[in-house]
Amino acid sequence: ETEAETTSNIIGGVTADGKKTGIKALLSAQSQLGLKPRILGVPGHDTQAVSTELLSVAQSLRGFAYLSAYGCKTVEEAIAYRENFSQREGMLIWPDFINFDTVLQA
């Protein structure tokens, strides 16, 4: 599967029979499962297109999305990338968190 196909599958859509797929399926969670997703994220796959859709769904659900500054290597790039989003329902995270260092306690 290519990156474009993965992005398309993550974003999802509505099938011919009305079934929501991908991120859009979160909009049906309450009626299907009795749960309303509030904390959203797509670690490692939050490209600008995915992040834009995730923020849209977060707004609809009155939830919150955590996003990485996808592909940004410097603070300046992360700040410029943030300009792509204006929604209050999202937090851009940079640099990427890798893991907790038990030796340094950090």
N, C-alpha and C positions, 0 to 999 in steps of 0.2 A: 504494500500500500504506500502510495506517495504521500508527501507532506500535505499536498493540496487535498487529497482524498481523505486523509485523517482529519484535517481542518473541517472539511465539509461534513464528515460524519459526526464530529463533535458538535458543531453548530446545529446540525439536524434540520428538521423541517416538518412538514405535514404530509403524510402519505395519501394516496388516492382514497383510501377508506377512512381518512380523518384521524389517523393515529399520529401523535406527535413523537418525534425522535430527537436524539441528542439533547442539547441544552434545552430545547423547546419542550421536551418531555417533563421538565421540572414544573412547567405551568399546569400540568395535569396531576401532579403529585397529591394535592389535597383531595381532589375528587376520587382518585384511584386508591390512595393509601391512607387518607385521613391525616396526612402530615404536610406541613408547609415548609419547604426548604428556606432557610434564612441565611445560612453561611455558605457561600459558593466559592468554588475555586477549581481550576483545571491545571494542576501542577505540571510543568514541563511542556504544556501544549497551549499556553495562553498567548498566542500570537495576537497581533492587533485586531484581526478579524474576530477571533474567538473572544477576546476581551471585550470588544464592542458589543457582541451579542450577549455575553454574560452580564454585562452592566445593564443592558436592556431588560433582561429577565429579572435581575436583582431589583430593578425599579418596579416592575410589575408585581413582584412578590413582597415588596417592601423588605427586601433582604439586603445582604452586603456581600460584595465580591472582593476577594483578595487576588491581586494580579502581580505578576512579575514584570519588571521593565525588560521585556523580551528582547534579547540581543544587545542590550546596552552594556558597554564596557566601562564607561566613565560616568561621573556624576553629571556632567554637562549633557551627555546623551540621555540619561535617565530623566533629567529635567525637561529636555526637549520632547521626549517620548510622552511625558505626562500631559503635554499640551494637546494630545490627541483625545483626551477624555475630560469631561467637565462634570460628570455625575458625582454626587455626594455619596452614592452607594458603593463606591469603590476605593480601595487603598492600593496604591502602587508600591511594591516592595523592591528595594534595590540596596545592596547587592543580594544575590540569591543566597538563601540560607542553605548550607550544605549539611552540617551536623554539629552536635554539641561536642566540644572537646573536654573529656572527663579529666585530663591532666591539667589543663589550664583553667578549668571550671568556667569556660566561656563558650 
